[in-house]
């Protein structure tokens, strides 16, 4: 047990050193060269990070094993690593350059968001670990919206501290998912202040979630958006940030979801969370490299 802890601490330290080095490089490298550097990092990451590579390929086979060839699946996995490298360097660079960030990220369907905010009850932005989603919150904040996000803290407090500092600098409120009561109380407070609350619901949620279909398999999913909407009457709006061929980004707002009442409270949760999950799946299918395949989404079906 002690050796395992030491091993994790060494990996965390290496991760912090790499991130700090990349942060320095991102600050001094002209934007036009940043993405070429990211491709080099992604090649090394895919080649040497065996664990994450295997999880990505396993996840992709669960989702697309009956639809895509092994070559296509490996291609998506490689592109996913490229995307993660680009996203990481962008966070280190753009979140410290507000003017450039505003230029790089535009909006589609923003009127839907503005209309929802007119009701004065806040808006729950439902999304996923898809695209460079921290940039989405940053761009919304720079546009003048009051933004908060529910997040799981990173394993390494040093790395978490780096990103927390950047979020604080951009006036993004961080609500940690645990402890649960504090998370719920803070989320309700944000919504009653007519703010935006970002909630990703695409990660495995263990026994606290409900089972819905995701790529044809059952996946434990958080119920927070529907539960909070029931309590606050806030609008529930799916939104996603999508990378463009020129490495700019577009934030796309879907129409607010009209919640359906089921025969039982559980039916209501399942029906509405399934709708949101279907929308998330549709974006992942359209832009598969932009989702975090290195996460064990279907833990019951994946190798231990």
Buried (B, 14 or more C-beta within 10 A) or exposed (E): EEEEEEEEEEEBEEBBEBBBEBBEBBEEBEBEEBBEBBEEBBBEBBEEBEEBBBBBBBBBBBBBEEEBEEEEBBBBBBBBBBBBBBBBBBBBBBBBBBEEBBEBBEBEBBEBBEBBBEEEBBBBBBBBBBBBBBBBBBBBBBBEBBBBBBBEBBEBEBBBEBBBEBBEEBEBBBBBBEEEEEBBEBBBBBBBEBBBBBBBBBBBBEEEBBBBEBBEBEBBBBBBBBBBBBEBEBBBBBBBBBBEEEBEBBBBBBEBBEBEEEEEEEEBBBBBBBBBBEBBBEBBEEBBBBBBBBBBBBEEEBEE
